[in-house]
Every structure is written in structure tokens, then in C-alpha cells.
Amino acid sequence: MGYFRELPDIYYPSPLSNKISSGDLIVVKNIFRRGKLYDYLSDNATLFNKYVIEDGDRPDTISKDLYGTSRYDFVVVLIAGITNITQQWPVQDYQIYDIALEKYKTEAKLNETHHFETLEIKDSSGHQILPPNLIVDEEFKIDGTSVRFGTNKFTLVSQSGNIQLDDKSEYTAKVDNIARPVSNLEYEIAENEKLRKIDVLREGYLQVFLNDLRDVTRYDKSSNYITSSLSQADVDLVT
């Protein structure tokens, strides 16, 4: 990944078995110098575009698509806020089932309910009474039309068609299906889909970002300073 080319070097006590003395040093990349966007950059939404990661996309292929070269894969990762690529990058659709099965152990567990999600309810005037996709439990309920002011009718909005609810004192997930069960497998699929939506840096701001990244990782002058891109570790602290 090109990110490591941007990191400064550091003289570090050699861990090699063939070293001559404890004072032997080797040059390594200082992975503890973390690059970050300046506040004016990270707070400016106009610098970013929304991007949906498709099946088979990788940081290098997205970099190629956005910037004409795969070398800026690290920019894609940093802008997306990814710190663990194995956990925060979406897997391909065909892999989801096997991964979920390994996690939940059996197909029966895969089909068990993970949680409930509300369906949308609107009144006769089109006002939203219950927003969709709230995570609730199977005991979830709301007050019905008979205990509310006026003679409003409630309509349950769903993909299978809108249903007018009966006039009653309360509506529940169990009886009135105002929330739908989401299985463990459906949950894992939905979580993977969330990972597909990331922010990417607009091409016109790429050089600004690279310059800022280099400024952040550059060494300040200190007792261990050699150059702006090379320092020496404190031997007393690491031996």
C-alpha cells in the first residue's frame, strides 16, 4: 500500500539475531506517525463524494477508477475512516452465507430472529406516526387510535401493500405486525451492505490531501531529530 511510502523512517534498535551489539540500529517505517485530515478539510463536505463499493472492488481498484492510478489506495482507506480493512471492508455477496454460518454454527441459528424493525405507520393526513427501521424487541407496542385525539385512521406501510389498522387501544409487534422480525442472516447481509457506502476524496483535492498528510507525519526538531523524514528511537525506552 502506497501509504507506507508516505511514512517517515526511524532508526530502531535491531531485533535481528545476527546483530553485533545492542547499539545496532536498523531503519524502519514509523507506523506510529498517523496521518489525519486537518480540521478544515475533514469538516468540509464539499470535498467528498459518496461512493458505493461494488462486489469485487478493492481500495486499489477504486483508486484507479477515481484517480487514474492504483497507488492512492491508502487515500481511499483513510478518507473512508477504515482502521481495520478485514473487518470494515465489505465481503462479496456469495461469501455472506458461509461467513454467517461459521459465526452462528447452524442453519437453524441463521434463521433465528436477531431483532425486530418497525414498519412505517401514517395517519389519515399522511403524518408519520411511527418511523420505519427502528430496532425494537418483540414486546414493542404503541398507543392505538382509540386512545388518541380525533378519529384518525392509521395505515401500516409495507412492501407487500398498505394496510389500514383497526381502531383499537394499542398496536403490538406480535399481534399487529407493526415491526418485522429480522433473522441473523438478514442482519449480517444488512451490516455488510452498510460497509459499501463510503466517502471518497474528489480528484481535485487529492494533492492538497497528500501535502497535508506529509506535513502531519513530518518530524519536528527534537533531540532525536535527524531530518524531517528520519528520526532515531530513544534506545533507553525500547531496550
Backbone as numpy.savetxt, mean C-alpha at the origin, in Angstrom:
# Nx Ny Nz CAx CAy CAz Cx Cy Cz
18.56 -2.96 -8.34 17.72 -1.77 -8.34 18.59 -0.53 -8.34
18.27 0.44 -9.19 19.08 1.63 -9.34 19.19 2.48 -8.09
18.29 2.25 -7.14 18.30 3.01 -5.89 19.66 2.95 -5.21
20.28 1.79 -5.23 21.54 1.61 -4.51 22.68 2.41 -5.15
22.52 2.74 -6.44 23.52 3.60 -7.07 23.47 5.01 -6.49
22.31 5.39 -5.96 22.14 6.73 -5.42 22.62 6.83 -3.97
22.83 5.70 -3.30 23.25 5.72 -1.91 24.75 6.00 -1.80
25.17 6.74 -0.78 26.59 7.00 -0.59 27.31 5.77 -0.02
28.62 5.79 -0.11 29.43 4.69 0.41 29.91 4.99 1.82
30.33 3.92 2.50 30.89 4.08 3.83 32.00 3.04 4.03
33.10 3.48 4.65 34.13 2.53 5.07 33.65 1.82 6.32
33.61 0.49 6.27 33.05 -0.29 7.36 34.04 -1.38 7.75
34.17 -1.69 9.07 35.09 -2.75 9.48 34.80 -4.06 8.74
35.81 -4.65 8.21 35.65 -5.84 7.38 35.15 -7.04 8.18
34.08 -7.72 7.70 33.60 -8.93 8.35 34.22 -10.18 7.72
35.11 -10.01 6.75 35.67 -11.13 6.00 36.64 -11.94 6.86
36.62 -13.25 6.64 37.46 -14.15 7.44 38.95 -13.99 7.13
39.27 -13.48 5.93 40.68 -13.35 5.55 41.24 -11.97 5.84
40.56 -11.18 6.67 41.08 -9.85 6.98 42.38 -9.98 7.79
43.25 -9.01 7.66 44.55 -9.04 8.31 44.47 -8.57 9.75
43.65 -7.51 10.00 43.53 -6.98 11.36 42.12 -6.43 11.56
41.82 -6.09 12.83 40.51 -5.52 13.15 40.34 -4.14 12.55
41.44 -3.56 12.09 41.37 -2.23 11.49 41.10 -2.25 10.00
40.99 -3.45 9.41 40.71 -3.54 7.97 39.30 -3.01 7.68
39.21 -2.19 6.63 37.93 -1.60 6.25 37.57 -2.00 4.82
36.28 -2.09 4.56 35.80 -2.31 3.20 34.78 -1.22 2.87
34.60 -0.95 1.59 33.62 0.05 1.17 32.30 -0.65 0.86
31.24 -0.21 1.53 29.91 -0.76 1.30 28.92 0.39 1.11
27.75 0.08 0.59 26.69 1.07 0.47 26.04 1.30 1.84
25.81 2.53 2.18 25.20 2.87 3.45 23.67 2.85 3.31
23.09 1.69 3.57 21.64 1.53 3.37 20.82 2.26 4.43
21.49 2.81 5.44 20.76 3.53 6.48 20.53 5.00 6.14
21.09 5.45 5.02 20.81 6.81 4.54 19.53 6.75 3.72
18.43 7.08 4.30 17.14 6.91 3.65 16.72 8.15 2.89
16.45 7.95 1.64 15.96 9.05 0.83 14.49 9.30 1.08
14.08 10.56 1.05 12.66 10.90 1.21 12.37 12.17 0.43
11.10 12.36 0.11 10.69 13.56 -0.59 10.68 14.73 0.37
11.07 15.90 -0.13 10.92 17.12 0.66 9.44 17.40 0.86
9.13 18.15 1.92 7.73 18.42 2.24 6.99 19.08 1.09
7.66 20.00 0.42 6.97 20.71 -0.67 6.66 19.77 -1.82
7.42 18.69 -1.94 7.19 17.74 -3.02 6.09 16.75 -2.65
6.19 16.19 -1.43 5.24 15.16 -1.02 3.84 15.72 -0.79
3.74 17.00 -0.47 2.43 17.59 -0.21 1.76 18.15 -1.45
2.42 18.08 -2.59 1.89 18.64 -3.82 1.32 17.54 -4.70
0.01 17.36 -4.64 -0.64 16.27 -5.37 -0.52 16.42 -6.87
-0.25 17.64 -7.35 -0.17 17.85 -8.80 1.06 17.20 -9.41
2.00 16.75 -8.59 3.22 16.12 -9.10 3.01 14.64 -9.40
1.86 14.10 -9.01 1.64 12.66 -9.12 0.48 12.32 -10.02
0.54 11.15 -10.58 -0.57 10.55 -11.31 -0.98 9.27 -10.61
-2.24 8.89 -10.79 -2.70 7.60 -10.28 -2.33 6.52 -11.29
-1.98 5.36 -10.78 -1.55 4.26 -11.65 -2.10 2.96 -11.10
-2.56 2.10 -11.99 -3.07 0.79 -11.58 -2.10 -0.28 -12.07
-1.55 -1.03 -11.14 -0.61 -2.09 -11.46 -1.37 -3.26 -12.07
-1.01 -3.64 -13.28 -1.66 -4.75 -13.96 -0.92 -6.05 -13.66
-1.60 -7.16 -13.95 -0.96 -8.47 -13.77 0.36 -8.53 -14.53
1.42 -8.92 -13.85 2.72 -9.05 -14.49 3.58 -7.80 -14.44
3.00 -6.66 -14.03 3.80 -5.44 -13.90 4.82 -5.59 -12.78
6.00 -5.00 -13.01 7.03 -4.92 -11.99 7.50 -3.47 -11.92
8.21 -3.08 -10.86 8.70 -1.71 -10.79 9.53 -1.31 -12.01
10.33 -2.23 -12.53 11.17 -1.88 -13.68 10.35 -1.72 -14.96
9.28 -2.52 -15.12 8.46 -2.39 -16.32 7.61 -1.12 -16.26
7.17 -0.75 -15.06 6.44 0.51 -14.90 7.35 1.69 -15.16
8.59 1.61 -14.66 9.57 2.66 -14.92 9.81 2.82 -16.42
9.91 1.71 -17.12 10.10 1.74 -18.57 8.91 2.42 -19.25
7.71 2.10 -18.78 6.49 2.67 -19.35 6.40 4.17 -19.09
6.80 4.59 -17.88 6.64 5.99 -17.49 7.79 6.88 -17.94
9.01 6.37 -17.82 10.19 7.21 -18.01 11.10 6.78 -19.16
10.70 5.72 -19.86 11.46 5.29 -21.02 12.66 4.43 -20.70
12.88 4.12 -19.44 14.00 3.28 -19.02 13.61 2.55 -17.73
14.14 1.35 -17.56 13.83 0.56 -16.37 14.69 0.96 -15.17
15.65 1.84 -15.36 16.62 2.14 -14.30 15.99 2.89 -13.12
14.81 3.48 -13.32 14.17 4.25 -12.25 13.10 3.44 -11.52
13.30 2.13 -11.46 12.36 1.28 -10.72 12.27 1.70 -9.25
13.38 2.20 -8.69 13.38 2.61 -7.29 12.52 3.85 -7.08
12.39 4.70 -8.10 11.51 5.86 -8.00 10.06 5.41 -7.88
9.69 4.42 -8.68 8.34 3.86 -8.61 8.05 3.35 -7.20
9.00 2.62 -6.63 8.83 2.03 -5.30 8.76 3.10 -4.21
9.65 4.08 -4.27 9.69 5.12 -3.24 8.44 5.99 -3.27
8.02 6.41 -4.46 6.85 7.27 -4.58 5.59 6.53 -4.12
5.53 5.22 -4.36 4.38 4.42 -3.94 4.37 4.18 -2.44
5.45 4.54 -1.75 5.53 4.36 -0.31 5.76 2.91 0.10
6.34 2.14 -0.79 6.56 0.72 -0.53 7.86 0.52 0.23
7.77 -0.16 1.36 8.96 -0.47 2.16 9.28 -1.95 2.18
8.29 -2.78 1.82 8.50 -4.23 1.75 7.86 -4.73 0.47
8.68 -4.91 -0.57 8.15 -5.22 -1.89 7.43 -6.56 -1.92
7.84 -7.51 -1.09 7.21 -8.84 -1.11 5.81 -8.81 -0.51
5.55 -7.86 0.38 4.25 -7.78 1.04 3.36 -6.69 0.46
3.95 -5.70 -0.20 3.17 -4.55 -0.64 3.01 -4.46 -2.16
3.50 -5.45 -2.87 3.31 -5.48 -4.32 2.28 -6.55 -4.64
1.28 -6.26 -5.48 0.23 -7.24 -5.75 0.74 -8.47 -6.47
0.21 -9.62 -6.10 0.53 -10.85 -6.82 -0.42 -10.97 -7.99
-0.13 -11.87 -8.92 -0.99 -12.05 -10.08 -2.25 -12.82 -9.68
-3.31 -12.58 -10.45 -4.62 -13.14 -10.10 -4.57 -14.65 -9.90
-3.83 -15.35 -10.76 -3.83 -16.81 -10.68 -3.13 -17.32 -9.42
-2.38 -16.44 -8.74 -1.66 -16.86 -7.55 -2.47 -16.71 -6.26
-3.53 -15.90 -6.32 -4.28 -15.56 -5.10 -4.82 -16.79 -4.39
-5.45 -17.68 -5.15 -6.10 -18.84 -4.54 -5.08 -19.69 -3.77
-3.95 -19.98 -4.42 -2.95 -20.83 -3.77 -2.37 -20.17 -2.53
-2.13 -18.87 -2.60 -1.59 -18.14 -1.46 -2.59 -18.14 -0.31
-3.86 -17.89 -0.64 -4.90 -17.89 0.39 -5.08 -19.28 1.00
-5.02 -20.31 0.16 -5.17 -21.67 0.66 -4.03 -22.03 1.61
-2.84 -21.58 1.29 -1.70 -21.83 2.18 -1.89 -21.12 3.52
-2.49 -19.95 3.48 -2.71 -19.16 4.70 -3.80 -19.76 5.57
-4.93 -20.16 4.94 -6.08 -20.64 5.71 -6.15 -22.17 5.82
-5.27 -22.86 5.12 -5.06 -24.31 5.25 -6.08 -25.19 4.53
-7.37 -24.87 4.57 -8.38 -25.72 3.94 -9.35 -24.88 3.11
-10.01 -25.54 2.13 -11.00 -24.84 1.33 -12.19 -24.42 2.19
-12.52 -25.22 3.17 -13.62 -24.86 4.07 -13.33 -23.54 4.78
-12.09 -23.38 5.24 -11.70 -22.14 5.90 -11.72 -20.97 4.91
-11.34 -21.24 3.67 -11.36 -20.19 2.65 -12.75 -19.60 2.48
-13.76 -20.46 2.61 -15.13 -20.03 2.36 -15.84 -19.54 3.62
-15.16 -19.58 4.76 -15.75 -19.03 5.97 -15.82 -17.51 5.89
-16.73 -16.92 6.65 -16.92 -15.47 6.62 -15.79 -14.76 7.35
-15.16 -13.83 6.68 -14.10 -13.02 7.28 -14.70 -11.83 8.02
-15.68 -11.17 7.39 -16.39 -10.05 7.98 -17.64 -9.76 7.14
-18.43 -8.79 7.58 -19.59 -8.35 6.82 -19.33 -6.93 6.30
-19.88 -6.62 5.14 -19.79 -5.26 4.58 -21.19 -4.76 4.28
-21.46 -3.53 4.68 -22.79 -2.97 4.50 -23.12 -2.75 3.02
-24.42 -2.82 2.72 -24.93 -2.41 1.43 -25.52 -1.00 1.59
-25.65 -0.29 0.50 -26.14 1.08 0.57 -27.66 1.10 0.75
-28.11 2.00 1.62 -29.54 2.22 1.82 -29.85 3.70 1.59
-30.87 3.97 0.78 -31.31 5.34 0.52 -32.77 5.49 0.90
-33.16 6.74 1.25 -34.57 6.97 1.55 -35.31 7.41 0.30
-36.58 7.75 0.47 -37.43 8.09 -0.67 -36.95 9.32 -1.43
-36.17 10.18 -0.74 -35.66 11.40 -1.37 -34.29 11.21 -1.99
-33.79 9.99 -1.90 -32.46 9.72 -2.46 -31.33 10.00 -1.52
-31.63 10.36 -0.28 -30.58 10.61 0.70 -30.00 9.29 1.20
-28.72 9.27 1.39 -28.05 8.05 1.83 -28.26 7.85 3.34
-28.85 6.75 3.71 -29.07 6.42 5.11 -27.92 5.57 5.64
-27.44 4.64 4.82 -26.33 3.76 5.19 -25.35 3.69 4.03
-24.10 4.09 4.25 -23.11 4.01 3.17 -22.68 2.56 2.94
-22.25 2.24 1.72 -21.81 0.87 1.44 -20.38 0.62 1.91
-20.06 -0.66 2.03 -18.69 -1.14 2.25 -18.11 -0.84 3.63
-18.98 -0.52 4.60 -18.49 -0.42 5.97 -18.30 -1.82 6.53
-17.21 -2.05 7.24 -16.95 -3.37 7.82 -17.69 -3.46 9.16
-18.57 -4.45 9.27 -19.38 -4.64 10.47 -19.40 -6.12 10.84
-20.07 -6.46 11.95 -20.20 -7.87 12.31 -21.62 -8.33 12.00
-21.89 -9.59 12.22 -23.18 -10.16 11.84 -24.32 -9.68 12.72
-24.02 -9.01 13.83 -25.05 -8.47 14.71 -25.42 -7.03 14.35
-24.86 -6.51 13.28 -25.08 -5.11 12.91 -26.56 -4.85 12.61
-27.05 -3.68 13.06 -28.43 -3.29 12.79 -28.56 -1.77 12.79
-29.62 -1.27 12.17 -29.93 0.16 12.19 -31.42 0.33 12.49
-31.80 1.53 12.95 -33.20 1.82 13.20 -34.00 1.73 11.91
-35.20 1.20 11.99 -36.06 1.09 10.84 -36.92 2.32 10.63
-37.74 2.29 9.59 -38.55 3.45 9.22 -39.64 3.74 10.24
-40.13 2.73 10.95 -41.25 2.94 11.87 -40.86 3.74 13.11
-39.58 3.85 13.41 -39.14 4.64 14.57 -38.46 5.94 14.15
-38.56 6.26 12.88 -37.99 7.50 12.37 -39.10 8.47 12.02
-38.75 9.73 11.94 -39.73 10.77 11.64 -40.22 10.65 10.20
-41.50 10.85 9.98 -42.04 10.86 8.63 -42.41 9.47 8.14
-42.78 9.42 6.88 -43.24 8.16 6.26 -42.30 7.72 5.16
-41.03 8.03 5.31 -40.02 7.68 4.32 -39.94 6.16 4.13
-39.69 5.76 2.91 -39.40 4.37 2.61 -37.91 4.22 2.33
-37.34 3.09 2.76 -35.93 2.83 2.54 -35.75 1.81 1.42
-34.74 2.05 0.61 -34.43 1.15 -0.49 -33.01 0.61 -0.32
-32.90 -0.69 -0.39 -31.59 -1.35 -0.32 -31.03 -1.44 -1.73
-29.84 -0.86 -1.93 -29.22 -0.81 -3.24 -28.19 -1.93 -3.34
-28.34 -2.80 -4.34 -27.39 -3.89 -4.51 -27.21 -4.19 -5.98
-26.17 -4.94 -6.30 -25.88 -5.28 -7.70 -26.97 -6.16 -8.30
-27.65 -6.92 -7.47 -28.70 -7.82 -7.97 -30.04 -7.10 -8.16
-30.09 -5.82 -7.79 -31.31 -5.04 -7.95 -31.72 -4.35 -6.67
-32.42 -3.23 -6.79 -32.85 -2.47 -5.62 -34.07 -3.13 -4.98
-34.09 -3.12 -3.64 -35.18 -3.74 -2.89 -35.73 -2.73 -1.89
-37.06 -2.50 -1.94 -37.68 -1.61 -0.95 -37.90 -2.39 0.33
-37.39 -1.84 1.43 -37.49 -2.52 2.72 -38.86 -2.30 3.34
-39.34 -3.32 4.05 -40.62 -3.21 4.75 -40.52 -2.19 5.87
-41.67 -1.62 6.23 -41.73 -0.67 7.33 -41.64 -1.44 8.65
-40.53 -1.26 9.37 -40.35 -1.98 10.63 -39.44 -1.18 11.55
-39.25 -1.65 12.77 -38.51 -0.87 13.77 -37.00 -0.93 13.60
-36.51 -2.01 13.03 -35.06 -2.12 12.81 -34.77 -3.05 11.65
-33.60 -2.84 11.07 -33.11 -3.71 10.00 -31.79 -4.30 10.45
-31.62 -5.60 10.21 -30.42 -6.28 10.67 -29.71 -6.97 9.51
-28.43 -7.25 9.75 -27.65 -7.97 8.74 -28.17 -9.39 8.58
-28.58 -10.01 9.68 -29.03 -11.40 9.64 -30.35 -11.57 8.89
-31.34 -10.71 9.22 -32.70 -10.89 8.70 -32.93 -10.13 7.40
-32.44 -8.90 7.34 -32.77 -8.02 6.22 -31.64 -7.89 5.20
-30.54 -8.56 5.47 -29.41 -8.57 4.53 -28.91 -7.17 4.17
-28.83 -6.30 5.19 -28.31 -4.95 4.94 -26.78 -4.95 4.92
-26.18 -6.08 5.21 -24.74 -6.27 5.10 -24.49 -7.66 4.53
-23.50 -7.77 3.69 -23.23 -9.06 3.03 -21.99 -9.71 3.64
-21.99 -11.04 3.73 -20.80 -11.72 4.24 -19.68 -11.72 3.20
-18.47 -11.51 3.65 -17.29 -11.55 2.79 -16.42 -12.71 3.26
-16.16 -13.64 2.36 -15.38 -14.82 2.73 -13.90 -14.47 2.86
-13.15 -15.38 3.46 -11.71 -15.17 3.58 -11.05 -15.02 2.21
-11.50 -15.82 1.25 -10.93 -15.72 -0.09 -11.26 -14.38 -0.73
-12.51 -13.93 -0.60 -12.89 -12.63 -1.15 -12.09 -11.51 -0.50
-11.85 -11.64 0.79 -11.07 -10.64 1.52 -9.65 -10.56 0.96
-9.00 -11.71 0.75 -7.64 -11.72 0.24 -7.57 -11.13 -1.17
-8.58 -11.42 -2.00 -8.62 -10.87 -3.35 -8.76 -9.35 -3.29
-9.64 -8.85 -2.41 -9.86 -7.41 -2.28 -8.61 -6.70 -1.77
-7.92 -7.31 -0.81 -6.69 -6.71 -0.29 -5.62 -6.63 -1.37
-5.54 -7.64 -2.20 -4.57 -7.63 -3.29 -4.91 -6.54 -4.31
-6.20 -6.33 -4.55 -6.63 -5.29 -5.49 -6.27 -3.90 -4.98
-6.33 -3.71 -3.67 -5.96 -2.41 -3.09 -4.51 -2.06 -3.39
-3.65 -3.09 -3.42 -2.23 -2.86 -3.67 -1.96 -2.39 -5.09
-2.91 -2.60 -5.98 -2.71 -2.24 -7.39 -2.75 -0.72 -7.62
-3.36 0.01 -6.70 -3.53 1.46 -6.90 -2.42 2.22 -6.20
-1.56 2.84 -6.99 -0.42 3.58 -6.43 -0.32 4.96 -7.07
0.44 5.83 -6.43 0.82 7.11 -7.02 2.14 6.94 -7.74
2.29 7.61 -8.88 3.57 7.63 -9.60 3.94 9.07 -9.88
5.22 9.31 -9.97 5.73 10.66 -10.22 5.62 11.00 -11.70
5.10 12.19 -11.99 5.02 12.62 -13.38 6.43 12.78 -13.95
6.56 12.44 -15.21 7.87 12.42 -15.85 8.59 13.76 -15.74
7.85 14.85 -15.82 8.47 16.17 -15.80 9.14 16.52 -14.50
8.82 15.80 -13.42 9.40 16.08 -12.11 10.44 15.04 -11.71
10.78 14.15 -12.62 11.72 13.08 -12.29 13.07 13.62 -11.87
13.63 14.55 -12.62 14.96 15.06 -12.31 14.97 15.83 -11.00
13.88 16.55 -10.70 13.77 17.25 -9.43 13.84 16.26 -8.27
13.10 15.15 -8.42 13.10 14.13 -7.38 14.49 13.53 -7.20
15.17 13.22 -8.30 16.51 12.62 -8.21 17.49 13.57 -7.53
17.41 14.85 -7.88 18.30 15.84 -7.25 18.04 15.92 -5.75
16.76 15.92 -5.37 16.42 16.00 -3.95 16.86 14.75 -3.21
16.70 13.59 -3.85 17.13 12.34 -3.23 18.63 12.36 -2.96
19.39 12.86 -3.89 20.85 12.93 -3.71 21.22 13.91 -2.61
20.46 15.02 -2.50 20.73 15.98 -1.44 20.48 15.37 -0.07
19.41 14.58 0.04 19.05 13.97 1.31 20.08 12.94 1.75
20.60 12.16 0.82 21.54 11.10 1.18 22.99 11.57 1.28
23.25 12.80 0.83 24.63 13.32 0.87 25.08 13.51 2.32
26.33 13.20 2.62 26.87 13.37 3.96 27.14 14.84 4.28
26.83 15.21 5.52 27.26 16.51 6.03 28.67 16.35 6.61
29.39 17.44 6.67 30.76 17.38 7.20 30.72 17.07 8.69
31.52 16.06 9.08 31.62 15.64 10.47 33.00 15.03 10.66
33.22 14.46 11.85 34.53 13.86 12.11 34.79 12.64 11.23
33.72 11.99 10.74 33.87 10.82 9.89 33.75 11.13 8.41
33.56 12.41 8.10 33.35 12.85 6.71 34.62 12.67 5.88
34.47 12.10 4.68 35.58 12.03 3.73 35.21 12.85 2.49
34.10 12.48 1.86 33.52 13.29 0.79 32.00 13.27 0.99
31.29 13.99 0.13 29.83 14.03 0.27 29.19 12.66 0.02
29.94 11.76 -0.62 29.40 10.44 -0.91 30.20 9.32 -0.25
31.09 9.68 0.66 31.91 8.67 1.35 32.19 9.11 2.77
31.93 8.19 3.72 32.19 8.46 5.12 32.82 7.22 5.72
33.23 7.34 6.98 33.83 6.19 7.66 33.02 5.88 8.90
32.71 4.60 9.09 31.95 4.18 10.27 32.78 4.39 11.52
32.11 4.62 12.63 32.76 4.74 13.92 33.15 3.35 14.38
34.42 3.01 14.28 34.89 1.67 14.57 34.56 1.24 15.99
34.61 2.16 16.94 34.34 1.80 18.33 32.91 1.34 18.54
31.98 1.81 17.68 30.57 1.48 17.84 30.18 0.17 17.17
30.99 -0.30 16.22 30.62 -1.49 15.48 31.55 -2.67 15.74
32.51 -2.51 16.60 33.40 -3.63 16.94 33.19 -4.05 18.38
